[in-house]
């Protein structure tokens, strides 16, 4: 097995991880930015005000995008296991 093949497989795995985590990261970024702007305009400097909404938003995005994330991971795993003989030999 060549090193280019292994690097390509690792690249695919990294792409799947980024694709699966992107919805939660984007939601956390938007909520965090919104809360920061709210805190800056009202001059409220409470740490939990920034933390709790992000946790709730990430949890809700996990509930919404969970089936898609699971489907993406299952597709990659089935492709990986389906081509296992190609990877070993």
PDB file of N, CA, C and O in Angstrom:
ATOM      1  N   UNK A   1       0.848  -1.168   0.000  1.00  0.00           N
ATOM      2  CA  UNK A   1       0.000   0.000   0.000  1.00  0.00           C
ATOM      3  C   UNK A   1       0.901   1.241   0.000  1.00  0.00           C
ATOM      4  O   UNK A   1       1.819   1.354   0.812  1.00  0.00           O
ATOM      5  N   UNK A   2       0.630   2.149  -0.903  1.00  0.00           N
ATOM      6  CA  UNK A   2       1.479   3.326  -1.036  1.00  0.00           C
ATOM      7  C   UNK A   2       1.097   4.396  -0.016  1.00  0.00           C
ATOM      8  O   UNK A   2      -0.006   4.413   0.530  1.00  0.00           O
ATOM      9  N   UNK A   3       2.047   5.271   0.210  1.00  0.00           N
ATOM     10  CA  UNK A   3       1.800   6.336   1.188  1.00  0.00           C
ATOM     11  C   UNK A   3       0.765   7.338   0.675  1.00  0.00           C
ATOM     12  O   UNK A   3       0.057   7.951   1.474  1.00  0.00           O
ATOM     13  N   UNK A   4       0.665   7.515  -0.654  1.00  0.00           N
ATOM     14  CA  UNK A   4      -0.347   8.420  -1.209  1.00  0.00           C
ATOM     15  C   UNK A   4      -1.745   7.902  -0.926  1.00  0.00           C
ATOM     16  O   UNK A   4      -2.668   8.676  -0.672  1.00  0.00           O
ATOM     17  N   UNK A   5      -1.892   6.571  -0.974  1.00  0.00           N
ATOM     18  CA  UNK A   5      -3.191   5.963  -0.702  1.00  0.00           C
ATOM     19  C   UNK A   5      -3.594   6.182   0.752  1.00  0.00           C
ATOM     20  O   UNK A   5      -4.750   6.494   1.038  1.00  0.00           O
ATOM     21  N   UNK A   6      -2.653   6.021   1.662  1.00  0.00           N
ATOM     22  CA  UNK A   6      -2.930   6.213   3.092  1.00  0.00           C
ATOM     23  C   UNK A   6      -3.239   7.679   3.386  1.00  0.00           C
ATOM     24  O   UNK A   6      -4.142   7.990   4.162  1.00  0.00           O
ATOM     25  N   UNK A   7      -2.486   8.566   2.762  1.00  0.00           N
ATOM     26  CA  UNK A   7      -2.737   9.997   2.961  1.00  0.00           C
ATOM     27  C   UNK A   7      -4.105  10.384   2.396  1.00  0.00           C
ATOM     28  O   UNK A   7      -4.808  11.204   2.986  1.00  0.00           O
ATOM     29  N   UNK A   8      -4.482   9.808   1.273  1.00  0.00           N
ATOM     30  CA  UNK A   8      -5.803  10.065   0.703  1.00  0.00           C
ATOM     31  C   UNK A   8      -6.920   9.574   1.603  1.00  0.00           C
ATOM     32  O   UNK A   8      -7.940  10.244   1.766  1.00  0.00           O
ATOM     33  N   UNK A   9      -6.724   8.395   2.188  1.00  0.00           N
ATOM     34  CA  UNK A   9      -7.724   7.855   3.107  1.00  0.00           C
ATOM     35  C   UNK A   9      -7.830   8.718   4.366  1.00  0.00           C
ATOM     36  O   UNK A   9      -8.930   8.969   4.858  1.00  0.00           O
ATOM     37  N   UNK A  10      -6.699   9.166   4.881  1.00  0.00           N
ATOM     38  CA  UNK A  10      -6.718  10.055   6.050  1.00  0.00           C
ATOM     39  C   UNK A  10      -7.371  11.390   5.695  1.00  0.00           C
ATOM     40  O   UNK A  10      -8.072  11.972   6.523  1.00  0.00           O
ATOM     41  N   UNK A  11      -7.153  11.873   4.491  1.00  0.00           N
ATOM     42  CA  UNK A  11      -7.805  13.111   4.044  1.00  0.00           C
ATOM     43  C   UNK A  11      -9.311  12.968   3.962  1.00  0.00           C
ATOM     44  O   UNK A  11     -10.051  13.875   4.340  1.00  0.00           O
ATOM     45  N   UNK A  12      -9.768  11.809   3.461  1.00  0.00           N
ATOM     46  CA  UNK A  12     -11.209  11.558   3.418  1.00  0.00           C
ATOM     47  C   UNK A  12     -11.802  11.514   4.822  1.00  0.00           C
ATOM     48  O   UNK A  12     -12.878  12.062   5.063  1.00  0.00           O
ATOM     49  N   UNK A  13     -11.107  10.867   5.737  1.00  0.00           N
ATOM     50  CA  UNK A  13     -11.595  10.778   7.122  1.00  0.00           C
ATOM     51  C   UNK A  13     -11.661  12.166   7.755  1.00  0.00           C
ATOM     52  O   UNK A  13     -12.623  12.487   8.454  1.00  0.00           O
ATOM     53  N   UNK A  14     -10.651  12.979   7.514  1.00  0.00           N
ATOM     54  CA  UNK A  14     -10.652  14.338   8.055  1.00  0.00           C
ATOM     55  C   UNK A  14     -11.781  15.166   7.466  1.00  0.00           C
ATOM     56  O   UNK A  14     -12.411  15.951   8.175  1.00  0.00           O
ATOM     57  N   UNK A  15     -12.043  14.998   6.173  1.00  0.00           N
ATOM     58  CA  UNK A  15     -13.140  15.714   5.524  1.00  0.00           C
ATOM     59  C   UNK A  15     -14.485  15.315   6.119  1.00  0.00           C
ATOM     60  O   UNK A  15     -15.347  16.168   6.333  1.00  0.00           O
ATOM     61  N   UNK A  16     -14.669  14.035   6.386  1.00  0.00           N
ATOM     62  CA  UNK A  16     -15.929  13.560   6.970  1.00  0.00           C
ATOM     63  C   UNK A  16     -16.110  14.133   8.377  1.00  0.00           C
ATOM     64  O   UNK A  16     -17.213  14.535   8.748  1.00  0.00           O
ATOM     65  N   UNK A  17     -15.034  14.172   9.155  1.00  0.00           N
ATOM     66  CA  UNK A  17     -15.128  14.730  10.509  1.00  0.00           C
ATOM     67  C   UNK A  17     -15.480  16.215  10.457  1.00  0.00           C
ATOM     68  O   UNK A  17     -16.317  16.684  11.229  1.00  0.00           O
ATOM     69  N   UNK A  18     -14.847  16.949   9.556  1.00  0.00           N
ATOM     70  CA  UNK A  18     -15.158  18.381   9.430  1.00  0.00           C
ATOM     71  C   UNK A  18     -16.588  18.596   8.954  1.00  0.00           C
ATOM     72  O   UNK A  18     -17.282  19.491   9.437  1.00  0.00           O
ATOM     73  N   UNK A  19     -17.027  17.776   8.007  1.00  0.00           N
ATOM     74  CA  UNK A  19     -18.392  17.896   7.498  1.00  0.00           C
ATOM     75  C   UNK A  19     -19.413  17.556   8.580  1.00  0.00           C
ATOM     76  O   UNK A  19     -20.475  18.175   8.645  1.00  0.00           O
ATOM     77  N   UNK A  20     -19.100  16.585   9.421  1.00  0.00           N
ATOM     78  CA  UNK A  20     -20.035  16.185  10.473  1.00  0.00           C
ATOM     79  C   UNK A  20     -20.095  17.205  11.605  1.00  0.00           C
ATOM     80  O   UNK A  20     -21.144  17.373  12.226  1.00  0.00           O
ATOM     81  N   UNK A  21     -18.997  17.880  11.878  1.00  0.00           N
ATOM     82  CA  UNK A  21     -18.981  18.829  12.996  1.00  0.00           C
ATOM     83  C   UNK A  21     -19.327  20.258  12.569  1.00  0.00           C
ATOM     84  O   UNK A  21     -19.548  21.115  13.425  1.00  0.00           O
ATOM     85  N   UNK A  22     -19.376  20.523  11.284  1.00  0.00           N
ATOM     86  CA  UNK A  22     -19.611  21.889  10.801  1.00  0.00           C
ATOM     87  C   UNK A  22     -20.927  22.501  11.266  1.00  0.00           C
ATOM     88  O   UNK A  22     -20.922  23.664  11.670  1.00  0.00           O
ATOM     89  N   UNK A  23     -22.056  21.790  11.236  1.00  0.00           N
ATOM     90  CA  UNK A  23     -23.303  22.456  11.664  1.00  0.00           C
ATOM     91  C   UNK A  23     -23.253  22.962  13.099  1.00  0.00           C
ATOM     92  O   UNK A  23     -23.709  24.070  13.379  1.00  0.00           O
ATOM     93  N   UNK A  24     -22.706  22.168  14.009  1.00  0.00           N
ATOM     94  CA  UNK A  24     -22.652  22.597  15.404  1.00  0.00           C
ATOM     95  C   UNK A  24     -21.666  23.752  15.599  1.00  0.00           C
ATOM     96  O   UNK A  24     -21.912  24.659  16.395  1.00  0.00           O
ATOM     97  N   UNK A  25     -20.561  23.712  14.875  1.00  0.00           N
ATOM     98  CA  UNK A  25     -19.581  24.785  14.994  1.00  0.00           C
ATOM     99  C   UNK A  25     -20.124  26.108  14.462  1.00  0.00           C
ATOM    100  O   UNK A  25     -19.893  27.162  15.054  1.00  0.00           O
ATOM    101  N   UNK A  26     -20.846  26.047  13.343  1.00  0.00           N
ATOM    102  CA  UNK A  26     -21.413  27.271  12.771  1.00  0.00           C
ATOM    103  C   UNK A  26     -22.480  27.848  13.691  1.00  0.00           C
ATOM    104  O   UNK A  26     -22.535  29.060  13.897  1.00  0.00           O
ATOM    105  N   UNK A  27     -23.321  26.992  14.241  1.00  0.00           N
ATOM    106  CA  UNK A  27     -24.368  27.464  15.162  1.00  0.00           C
ATOM    107  C   UNK A  27     -23.732  28.085  16.402  1.00  0.00           C
ATOM    108  O   UNK A  27     -24.170  29.143  16.852  1.00  0.00           O
ATOM    109  N   UNK A  28     -22.710  27.448  16.957  1.00  0.00           N
ATOM    110  CA  UNK A  28     -22.032  27.997  18.134  1.00  0.00           C
ATOM    111  C   UNK A  28     -21.371  29.329  17.809  1.00  0.00           C
ATOM    112  O   UNK A  28     -21.363  30.234  18.643  1.00  0.00           O
ATOM    113  N   UNK A  29     -20.820  29.457  16.611  1.00  0.00           N
ATOM    114  CA  UNK A  29     -20.197  30.716  16.207  1.00  0.00           C
ATOM    115  C   UNK A  29     -21.220  31.835  16.102  1.00  0.00           C
ATOM    116  O   UNK A  29     -20.986  32.939  16.591  1.00  0.00           O
ATOM    117  N   UNK A  30     -22.349  31.559  15.470  1.00  0.00           N
ATOM    118  CA  UNK A  30     -23.386  32.583  15.295  1.00  0.00           C
ATOM    119  C   UNK A  30     -23.981  32.992  16.638  1.00  0.00           C
ATOM    120  O   UNK A  30     -24.162  34.180  16.902  1.00  0.00           O
ATOM    121  N   UNK A  31     -24.283  32.018  17.481  1.00  0.00           N
ATOM    122  CA  UNK A  31     -24.865  32.336  18.794  1.00  0.00           C
ATOM    123  C   UNK A  31     -23.852  33.084  19.652  1.00  0.00           C
ATOM    124  O   UNK A  31     -24.209  34.053  20.323  1.00  0.00           O
ATOM    125  N   UNK A  32     -22.608  32.655  19.639  1.00  0.00           N
ATOM    126  CA  UNK A  32     -21.576  33.345  20.419  1.00  0.00           C
ATOM    127  C   UNK A  32     -21.373  34.780  19.970  1.00  0.00           C
ATOM    128  O   UNK A  32     -21.214  35.682  20.793  1.00  0.00           O
ATOM    129  N   UNK A  33     -21.378  34.988  18.652  1.00  0.00           N
ATOM    130  CA  UNK A  33     -21.239  36.346  18.135  1.00  0.00           C
ATOM    131  C   UNK A  33     -22.435  37.209  18.508  1.00  0.00           C
ATOM    132  O   UNK A  33     -22.280  38.375  18.871  1.00  0.00           O
ATOM    133  N   UNK A  34     -23.625  36.633  18.415  1.00  0.00           N
ATOM    134  CA  UNK A  34     -24.836  37.388  18.775  1.00  0.00           C
ATOM    135  C   UNK A  34     -24.831  37.771  20.251  1.00  0.00           C
ATOM    136  O   UNK A  34     -25.159  38.906  20.600  1.00  0.00           O
ATOM    137  N   UNK A  35     -24.466  36.843  21.107  1.00  0.00           N
ATOM    138  CA  UNK A  35     -24.419  37.127  22.545  1.00  0.00           C
ATOM    139  C   UNK A  35     -23.338  38.144  22.847  1.00  0.00           C
ATOM    140  O   UNK A  35     -23.531  39.014  23.697  1.00  0.00           O
ATOM    141  N   UNK A  36     -22.210  38.054  22.173  1.00  0.00           N
ATOM    142  CA  UNK A  36     -21.132  39.031  22.393  1.00  0.00           C
ATOM    143  C   UNK A  36     -21.548  40.431  21.989  1.00  0.00           C
ATOM    144  O   UNK A  36     -21.237  41.401  22.679  1.00  0.00           O
ATOM    145  N   UNK A  37     -22.252  40.538  20.871  1.00  0.00           N
ATOM    146  CA  UNK A  37     -22.745  41.855  20.446  1.00  0.00           C
ATOM    147  C   UNK A  37     -23.770  42.381  21.446  1.00  0.00           C
ATOM    148  O   UNK A  37     -23.766  43.567  21.773  1.00  0.00           O
ATOM    149  N   UNK A  38     -24.649  41.504  21.933  1.00  0.00           N
ATOM    150  CA  UNK A  38     -25.622  41.904  22.941  1.00  0.00           C
ATOM    151  C   UNK A  38     -24.924  42.367  24.220  1.00  0.00           C
ATOM    152  O   UNK A  38     -25.317  43.371  24.814  1.00  0.00           O
ATOM    153  N   UNK A  39     -23.902  41.644  24.638  1.00  0.00           N
ATOM    154  CA  UNK A  39     -23.172  42.020  25.853  1.00  0.00           C
ATOM    155  C   UNK A  39     -22.437  43.342  25.668  1.00  0.00           C
ATOM    156  O   UNK A  39     -22.367  44.149  26.594  1.00  0.00           O
ATOM    157  N   UNK A  40     -21.896  43.563  24.491  1.00  0.00           N
ATOM    158  CA  UNK A  40     -21.167  44.812  24.249  1.00  0.00           C
ATOM    159  C   UNK A  40     -22.111  46.012  24.222  1.00  0.00           C
ATOM    160  O   UNK A  40     -21.764  47.091  24.701  1.00  0.00           O
ATOM    161  N   UNK A  41     -23.292  45.821  23.668  1.00  0.00           N
ATOM    162  CA  UNK A  41     -24.220  46.965  23.595  1.00  0.00           C
ATOM    163  C   UNK A  41     -24.866  47.260  24.936  1.00  0.00           C
ATOM    164  O   UNK A  41     -25.145  48.421  25.236  1.00  0.00           O
ATOM    165  N   UNK A  42     -25.111  46.239  25.753  1.00  0.00           N
ATOM    166  CA  UNK A  42     -25.754  46.470  27.043  1.00  0.00           C
ATOM    167  C   UNK A  42     -24.754  46.583  28.183  1.00  0.00           C
ATOM    168  O   UNK A  42     -25.142  46.883  29.312  1.00  0.00           O
ATOM    169  N   UNK A  43     -23.492  46.354  27.913  1.00  0.00           N
ATOM    170  CA  UNK A  43     -22.403  46.397  28.892  1.00  0.00           C
ATOM    171  C   UNK A  43     -22.629  45.424  30.052  1.00  0.00           C
ATOM    172  O   UNK A  43     -22.266  45.704  31.194  1.00  0.00           O
ATOM    173  N   UNK A  44     -23.231  44.287  29.739  1.00  0.00           N
ATOM    174  CA  UNK A  44     -23.373  43.212  30.719  1.00  0.00           C
ATOM    175  C   UNK A  44     -22.200  42.264  30.507  1.00  0.00           C
ATOM    176  O   UNK A  44     -22.035  41.723  29.413  1.00  0.00           O
ATOM    177  N   UNK A  45     -21.398  42.059  31.516  1.00  0.00           N
ATOM    178  CA  UNK A  45     -20.216  41.207  31.395  1.00  0.00           C
ATOM    179  C   UNK A  45     -20.368  39.970  32.272  1.00  0.00           C
ATOM    180  O   UNK A  45     -19.593  39.754  33.204  1.00  0.00           O
ATOM    181  N   UNK A  46     -21.350  39.183  31.969  1.00  0.00           N
ATOM    182  CA  UNK A  46     -21.589  37.954  32.709  1.00  0.00           C
ATOM    183  C   UNK A  46     -21.112  36.775  31.867  1.00  0.00           C
ATOM    184  O   UNK A  46     -21.521  36.633  30.715  1.00  0.00           O
ATOM    185  N   UNK A  47     -20.251  35.928  32.432  1.00  0.00           N
ATOM    186  CA  UNK A  47     -19.674  34.818  31.684  1.00  0.00           C
ATOM    187  C   UNK A  47     -20.707  33.750  31.337  1.00  0.00           C
ATOM    188  O   UNK A  47     -20.665  33.173  30.250  1.00  0.00           O
ATOM    189  N   UNK A  48     -21.622  33.489  32.248  1.00  0.00           N
ATOM    190  CA  UNK A  48     -22.615  32.451  31.972  1.00  0.00           C
ATOM    191  C   UNK A  48     -23.598  32.874  30.894  1.00  0.00           C
ATOM    192  O   UNK A  48     -24.228  32.021  30.269  1.00  0.00           O
ATOM    193  N   UNK A  49     -23.740  34.158  30.666  1.00  0.00           N
ATOM    194  CA  UNK A  49     -24.620  34.637  29.610  1.00  0.00           C
ATOM    195  C   UNK A  49     -24.097  34.223  28.240  1.00  0.00           C
ATOM    196  O   UNK A  49     -24.885  34.016  27.316  1.00  0.00           O
ATOM    197  N   UNK A  50     -22.805  34.103  28.100  1.00  0.00           N
ATOM    198  CA  UNK A  50     -22.236  33.661  26.829  1.00  0.00           C
ATOM    199  C   UNK A  50     -22.187  32.138  26.733  1.00  0.00           C
ATOM    200  O   UNK A  50     -22.205  31.593  25.629  1.00  0.00           O
ATOM    201  N   UNK A  51     -22.127  31.459  27.841  1.00  0.00           N
ATOM    202  CA  UNK A  51     -21.914  30.015  27.850  1.00  0.00           C
ATOM    203  C   UNK A  51     -23.208  29.221  27.674  1.00  0.00           C
ATOM    204  O   UNK A  51     -23.261  28.292  26.868  1.00  0.00           O
ATOM    205  N   UNK A  52     -24.233  29.575  28.411  1.00  0.00           N
ATOM    206  CA  UNK A  52     -25.478  28.798  28.413  1.00  0.00           C
ATOM    207  C   UNK A  52     -26.189  28.829  27.053  1.00  0.00           C
ATOM    208  O   UNK A  52     -26.609  27.770  26.588  1.00  0.00           O
ATOM    209  N   UNK A  53     -26.345  29.966  26.400  1.00  0.00           N
ATOM    210  CA  UNK A  53     -27.019  29.941  25.092  1.00  0.00           C
ATOM    211  C   UNK A  53     -26.274  29.104  24.050  1.00  0.00           C
ATOM    212  O   UNK A  53     -26.898  28.456  23.209  1.00  0.00           O
ATOM    213  N   UNK A  54     -24.933  29.120  24.108  1.00  0.00           N
ATOM    214  CA  UNK A  54     -24.175  28.303  23.157  1.00  0.00           C
ATOM    215  C   UNK A  54     -24.403  26.819  23.392  1.00  0.00           C
ATOM    216  O   UNK A  54     -24.538  26.055  22.437  1.00  0.00           O
ATOM    217  N   UNK A  55     -24.446  26.407  24.646  1.00  0.00           N
ATOM    218  CA  UNK A  55     -24.685  24.995  24.946  1.00  0.00           C
ATOM    219  C   UNK A  55     -26.074  24.580  24.462  1.00  0.00           C
ATOM    220  O   UNK A  55     -26.234  23.516  23.865  1.00  0.00           O
ATOM    221  N   UNK A  56     -27.058  25.406  24.714  1.00  0.00           N
ATOM    222  CA  UNK A  56     -28.422  25.091  24.282  1.00  0.00           C
ATOM    223  C   UNK A  56     -28.510  25.046  22.758  1.00  0.00           C
ATOM    224  O   UNK A  56     -29.151  24.157  22.198  1.00  0.00           O
ATOM    225  N   UNK A  57     -27.870  25.997  22.090  1.00  0.00           N
ATOM    226  CA  UNK A  57     -27.910  26.043  20.623  1.00  0.00           C
ATOM    227  C   UNK A  57     -27.195  24.847  20.003  1.00  0.00           C
ATOM    228  O   UNK A  57     -27.671  24.286  19.016  1.00  0.00           O
ATOM    229  N   UNK A  58     -26.066  24.453  20.569  1.00  0.00           N
ATOM    230  CA  UNK A  58     -25.350  23.286  20.047  1.00  0.00           C
ATOM    231  C   UNK A  58     -26.162  22.021  20.275  1.00  0.00           C
ATOM    232  O   UNK A  58     -26.202  21.150  19.405  1.00  0.00           O
ATOM    233  N   UNK A  59     -26.804  21.905  21.418  1.00  0.00           N
ATOM    234  CA  UNK A  59     -27.650  20.747  21.682  1.00  0.00           C
ATOM    235  C   UNK A  59     -28.815  20.677  20.698  1.00  0.00           C
ATOM    236  O   UNK A  59     -29.126  19.608  20.173  1.00  0.00           O
ATOM    237  N   UNK A  60     -29.458  21.818  20.449  1.00  0.00           N
ATOM    238  CA  UNK A  60     -30.571  21.838  19.495  1.00  0.00           C
ATOM    239  C   UNK A  60     -30.100  21.533  18.074  1.00  0.00           C
ATOM    240  O   UNK A  60     -30.788  20.839  17.325  1.00  0.00           O
ATOM    241  N   UNK A  61     -28.926  22.052  17.703  1.00  0.00           N
ATOM    242  CA  UNK A  61     -28.414  21.744  16.367  1.00  0.00           C
ATOM    243  C   UNK A  61     -28.032  20.275  16.252  1.00  0.00           C
ATOM    244  O   UNK A  61     -28.152  19.685  15.178  1.00  0.00           O
ATOM    245  N   UNK A  62     -27.576  19.683  17.343  1.00  0.00           N
ATOM    246  CA  UNK A  62     -27.289  18.246  17.324  1.00  0.00           C
ATOM    247  C   UNK A  62     -28.574  17.444  17.151  1.00  0.00           C
ATOM    248  O   UNK A  62     -28.580  16.428  16.456  1.00  0.00           O
ATOM    249  N   UNK A  63     -29.660  17.890  17.776  1.00  0.00           N
ATOM    250  CA  UNK A  63     -30.944  17.223  17.582  1.00  0.00           C
ATOM    251  C   UNK A  63     -31.462  17.374  16.150  1.00  0.00           C
ATOM    252  O   UNK A  63     -32.026  16.438  15.584  1.00  0.00           O
ATOM    253  N   UNK A  64     -31.269  18.543  15.581  1.00  0.00           N
ATOM    254  CA  UNK A  64     -31.766  18.800  14.229  1.00  0.00           C
ATOM    255  C   UNK A  64     -30.907  18.097  13.177  1.00  0.00           C
ATOM    256  O   UNK A  64     -31.435  17.441  12.279  1.00  0.00           O
ATOM    257  N   UNK A  65     -29.585  18.234  13.288  1.00  0.00           N
ATOM    258  CA  UNK A  65     -28.680  17.682  12.274  1.00  0.00           C
ATOM    259  C   UNK A  65     -28.180  16.279  12.613  1.00  0.00           C
ATOM    260  O   UNK A  65     -27.389  15.710  11.862  1.00  0.00           O
ATOM    261  N   UNK A  66     -28.631  15.717  13.732  1.00  0.00           N
ATOM    262  CA  UNK A  66     -28.164  14.400  14.155  1.00  0.00           C
ATOM    263  C   UNK A  66     -28.357  13.294  13.135  1.00  0.00           C
ATOM    264  O   UNK A  66     -27.420  12.538  12.880  1.00  0.00           O
ATOM    265  N   UNK A  67     -29.550  13.169  12.536  1.00  0.00           N
ATOM    266  CA  UNK A  67     -29.721  12.114  11.529  1.00  0.00           C
ATOM    267  C   UNK A  67     -28.794  12.272  10.326  1.00  0.00           C
ATOM    268  O   UNK A  67     -28.273  11.284   9.809  1.00  0.00           O
ATOM    269  N   UNK A  68     -28.590  13.503   9.881  1.00  0.00           N
ATOM    270  CA  UNK A  68     -27.684  13.738   8.753  1.00  0.00           C
ATOM    271  C   UNK A  68     -26.240  13.396   9.130  1.00  0.00           C
ATOM    272  O   UNK A  68     -25.516  12.801   8.332  1.00  0.00           O
ATOM    273  N   UNK A  69     -25.824  13.769  10.336  1.00  0.00           N
ATOM    274  CA  UNK A  69     -24.471  13.464  10.792  1.00  0.00           C
ATOM    275  C   UNK A  69     -24.277  11.953  10.890  1.00  0.00           C
ATOM    276  O   UNK A  69     -23.258  11.416  10.456  1.00  0.00           O
ATOM    277  N   UNK A  70     -25.260  11.282  11.462  1.00  0.00           N
ATOM    278  CA  UNK A  70     -25.179   9.830  11.588  1.00  0.00           C
ATOM    279  C   UNK A  70     -25.137   9.165  10.221  1.00  0.00           C
ATOM    280  O   UNK A  70     -24.373   8.222  10.015  1.00  0.00           O
ATOM    281  N   UNK A  71     -25.943   9.641   9.295  1.00  0.00           N
ATOM    282  CA  UNK A  71     -25.940   9.096   7.948  1.00  0.00           C
ATOM    283  C   UNK A  71     -24.588   9.294   7.268  1.00  0.00           C
ATOM    284  O   UNK A  71     -24.103   8.388   6.590  1.00  0.00           O
ATOM    285  N   UNK A  72     -23.976  10.459   7.438  1.00  0.00           N
ATOM    286  CA  UNK A  72     -22.664  10.735   6.866  1.00  0.00           C
ATOM    287  C   UNK A  72     -21.606   9.796   7.432  1.00  0.00           C
ATOM    288  O   UNK A  72     -20.786   9.259   6.688  1.00  0.00           O
ATOM    289  N   UNK A  73     -21.624   9.601   8.738  1.00  0.00           N
ATOM    290  CA  UNK A  73     -20.645   8.723   9.370  1.00  0.00           C
ATOM    291  C   UNK A  73     -20.864   7.261   8.994  1.00  0.00           C
ATOM    292  O   UNK A  73     -19.900   6.522   8.793  1.00  0.00           O
ATOM    293  N   UNK A  74     -22.111   6.842   8.898  1.00  0.00           N
ATOM    294  CA  UNK A  74     -22.399   5.462   8.513  1.00  0.00           C
ATOM    295  C   UNK A  74     -21.999   5.207   7.062  1.00  0.00           C
ATOM    296  O   UNK A  74     -21.471   4.140   6.749  1.00  0.00           O
ATOM    297  N   UNK A  75     -22.241   6.163   6.179  1.00  0.00           N
ATOM    298  CA  UNK A  75     -21.830   6.007   4.788  1.00  0.00           C
ATOM    299  C   UNK A  75     -20.315   5.867   4.668  1.00  0.00           C
ATOM    300  O   UNK A  75     -19.827   5.007   3.935  1.00  0.00           O
ATOM    301  N   UNK A  76     -19.580   6.698   5.377  1.00  0.00           N
ATOM    302  CA  UNK A  76     -18.118   6.615   5.326  1.00  0.00           C
ATOM    303  C   UNK A  76     -17.631   5.286   5.900  1.00  0.00           C
ATOM    304  O   UNK A  76     -16.728   4.663   5.341  1.00  0.00           O
ATOM    305  N   UNK A  77     -18.221   4.852   7.005  1.00  0.00           N
ATOM    306  CA  UNK A  77     -17.812   3.595   7.620  1.00  0.00           C
ATOM    307  C   UNK A  77     -18.129   2.412   6.724  1.00  0.00           C
ATOM    308  O   UNK A  77     -17.310   1.502   6.595  1.00  0.00           O
ATOM    309  N   UNK A  78     -19.297   2.406   6.104  1.00  0.00           N
ATOM    310  CA  UNK A  78     -19.642   1.295   5.210  1.00  0.00           C
ATOM    311  C   UNK A  78     -18.744   1.279   3.980  1.00  0.00           C
ATOM    312  O   UNK A  78     -18.385   0.208   3.491  1.00  0.00           O
ATOM    313  N   UNK A  79     -18.375   2.460   3.474  1.00  0.00           N
ATOM    314  CA  UNK A  79     -17.431   2.521   2.358  1.00  0.00           C
ATOM    315  C   UNK A  79     -16.065   2.005   2.788  1.00  0.00           C
ATOM    316  O   UNK A  79     -15.400   1.292   2.036  1.00  0.00           O
ATOM    317  N   UNK A  80     -15.653   2.361   3.979  1.00  0.00           N
ATOM    318  CA  UNK A  80     -14.363   1.921   4.494  1.00  0.00           C
ATOM    319  C   UNK A  80     -14.336   0.411   4.696  1.00  0.00           C
ATOM    320  O   UNK A  80     -13.376  -0.253   4.305  1.00  0.00           O
ATOM    321  N   UNK A  81     -15.382  -0.130   5.301  1.00  0.00           N
ATOM    322  CA  UNK A  81     -15.435  -1.569   5.535  1.00  0.00           C
ATOM    323  C   UNK A  81     -15.700  -2.354   4.250  1.00  0.00           C
ATOM    324  O   UNK A  81     -15.264  -3.498   4.128  1.00  0.00           O
ATOM    325  N   UNK A  82     -16.395  -1.765   3.311  1.00  0.00           N
ATOM    326  CA  UNK A  82     -16.655  -2.416   2.028  1.00  0.00           C
ATOM    327  C   UNK A  82     -15.398  -2.572   1.193  1.00  0.00           C
ATOM    328  O   UNK A  82     -15.281  -3.526   0.424  1.00  0.00           O
ATOM    329  N   UNK A  83     -14.475  -1.668   1.331  1.00  0.00           N
ATOM    330  CA  UNK A  83     -13.211  -1.708   0.588  1.00  0.00           C
ATOM    331  C   UNK A  83     -12.057  -2.208   1.443  1.00  0.00           C
ATOM    332  O   UNK A  83     -10.895  -1.937   1.140  1.00  0.00           O
ATOM    333  N   UNK A  84     -12.368  -2.928   2.499  1.00  0.00           N
ATOM    334  CA  UNK A  84     -11.325  -3.373   3.425  1.00  0.00           C
ATOM    335  C   UNK A  84     -10.307  -4.287   2.761  1.00  0.00           C
ATOM    336  O   UNK A  84      -9.118  -4.220   3.074  1.00  0.00           O
ATOM    337  N   UNK A  85     -10.754  -5.132   1.859  1.00  0.00           N
ATOM    338  CA  UNK A  85      -9.811  -6.028   1.178  1.00  0.00           C
ATOM    339  C   UNK A  85      -8.838  -5.231   0.309  1.00  0.00           C
ATOM    340  O   UNK A  85      -7.685  -5.630   0.140  1.00  0.00           O
ATOM    341  N   UNK A  86      -9.289  -4.131  -0.228  1.00  0.00           N
ATOM    342  CA  UNK A  86      -8.415  -3.267  -1.041  1.00  0.00           C
ATOM    343  C   UNK A  86      -7.368  -2.577  -0.154  1.00  0.00           C
ATOM    344  O   UNK A  86      -6.238  -2.347  -0.585  1.00  0.00           O
ATOM    345  N   UNK A  87      -7.745  -2.256   1.062  1.00  0.00           N
ATOM    346  CA  UNK A  87      -6.824  -1.568   1.957  1.00  0.00           C
ATOM    347  C   UNK A  87      -5.777  -2.514   2.514  1.00  0.00           C
ATOM    348  O   UNK A  87      -4.633  -2.114   2.728  1.00  0.00           O
ATOM    349  N   UNK A  88      -6.150  -3.756   2.749  1.00  0.00           N
ATOM    350  CA  UNK A  88      -5.221  -4.713   3.356  1.00  0.00           C
ATOM    351  C   UNK A  88      -4.241  -5.260   2.315  1.00  0.00           C
ATOM    352  O   UNK A  88      -3.041  -5.358   2.569  1.00  0.00           O
ATOM    353  N   UNK A  89      -4.759  -5.607   1.166  1.00  0.00           N
ATOM    354  CA  UNK A  89      -3.941  -6.282   0.152  1.00  0.00           C
ATOM    355  C   UNK A  89      -3.019  -5.455  -0.599  1.00  0.00           C
ATOM    356  O   UNK A  89      -2.303  -5.959  -1.464  1.00  0.00           O
TER     357      UNK A  89
END
